[in-house]
């Protein structure tokens, strides 16, 4: 496959490098600053699941420099979504499909409206990674999962091709017949995980030392279940319990990407994640008091540099 990575931060660079390691053609479509960093330092993954130094980083700073792409792997932060639309339109007009792995749900109707329903497949990523000061990827989780699936019947063959590409690469990738439910399940987990670690400014191990604090994460999971059910998505209490057990099973020092961004003084996706949940709750008249409180606690750090 020929894959364009749009958003070559830690997540996009990681999966792009893994596909390239497996022999697929990958182009990193990036802004000037990241382009210069990649040009000067190259791209290396440091991971307990296998290090990899990309031998040839193909960089583009405009979609007109890209020809014949099969797939656009969209891995920008939620607050950068609208800035990618024009580039995505150009790539879709050339025949590419878009595989977004943004957190949350609200990006799907936005992309489908702008690009057409046939152009956007469903997907999500489970990974914890960050960039070091040279722009290399530090993969700090024992998982690197991608889940994807068609949202339109015309996308089935592409998803099968993507499944093969993932199976060839050093990652865990699978096609799902219930991708919307999977996306909501991930949204439920990440809202709790990112919310509790970022609002307390603690790793999950330190959160677990105080049962009352960890209990707030359980309440967030339960609120997200109610929200999903109100939007006709079948998330069960068993899935809530499984998510909570997974949260409790994370290594002591592990923390969320949002908390890592807070530590670095970077902008936060709080409005995309927790703010999005509150908007979706308003749409169905679902009260989310714990999510509302965490949203309010994180909001002062949204712009970074605090």
Secondary structure, DSSP 8 states (H G I E B T S, - for coil): -EEEEES-SHHHHHHHHHHHHTT-EEEEE--HHHHHHHHHH--EEEETT--EE-S--EEESSGGG--S-SEEEE---GGGGGGGHHHHHHHHHTT-EEEE--SSSTHHHHHHHHH-GGGEEEEEEE--EEE-TTS-EEE-SS--EEEEE-SSGGGHHHHHHHHHHHHHSSSEEEE-S-HHHHHHHHHHHHHHHHHHHHHHT--HHHHHTSHHHHHHHHHHHHHHHHHHHHTT----HHHHHHHHHHHHHS-TT---HHHHHHHHT----HIIIIIHHHHHHHHHT---HHHHHHHHHHHTTTTS--
